[in-house]
Amino acid sequence: MEILEEAGPLGAQDLLARLGAPITVRALQKHLVKLRQDGRIVVVGRGKTTTYRFKGRRP
């Protein structure tokens, strides 16, 4: 979550690279779905161009 607050909108691959932890794309996606359902992040776009941003940050 802090990564999105500091860096702004990022795609899944960018998030994985910044996490620096061993996590699969699928596991990250599950976390992102939960954060979206909780209203903590905003999803922009679809497919490979999807980006995620902290809800309190303007695009």
C-alpha positions in Angstrom: 0.0 0.0 0.0 2.8 2.4 0.9 4.3 1.9 -2.6 1.1 3.1 -4.3 0.9 6.1 -1.9 4.5 7.1 -2.7 4.9 6.2 -6.4 1.4 6.8 -7.7 -0.3 4.6 -10.3 1.6 1.4 -11.1 0.9 -1.8 -13.1 1.2 -5.3 -11.5 4.7 -5.9 -12.9 5.9 -2.6 -11.5 4.4 -3.4 -8.1 6.1 -6.8 -8.1 9.5 -5.2 -9.0 9.2 -2.6 -6.2 8.0 -5.1 -3.6 11.3 -7.0 -3.7 9.6 -10.0 -2.0 9.0 -13.4 -3.5 5.3 -13.2 -4.5 3.5 -14.5 -7.5 1.5 -12.4 -9.9 -1.6 -14.3 -8.9 -1.0 -13.7 -5.2 -0.5 -10.0 -5.9 -3.7 -9.9 -7.9 -5.7 -11.4 -5.0 -4.3 -8.7 -2.6 -5.2 -6.0 -5.1 -8.8 -7.3 -5.5 -9.1 -7.2 -1.7 -7.8 -3.7 -1.5 -10.2 -2.6 -4.3 -13.1 -4.2 -2.5 -12.2 -2.4 0.7 -12.1 0.9 -1.2 -8.4 1.5 -0.6 -7.2 1.5 -4.2 -8.6 2.5 -7.6 -8.2 0.3 -10.6 -7.6 2.1 -13.9 -7.8 0.4 -17.3 -8.1 -3.3 -18.2 -5.8 -6.2 -19.1 -2.1 -5.5 -19.4 -2.5 -1.8 -19.2 -4.3 -1.9 -15.8 -2.8 0.4 -13.2 -3.5 0.7 -9.5 -3.4 3.8 -7.4 -4.0 4.7 -3.8 -7.6 6.1 -3.5 -6.4 9.2 -1.7 -4.2 10.2 -4.6 -5.3 12.0 -7.7 -4.2 10.7 -11.1 
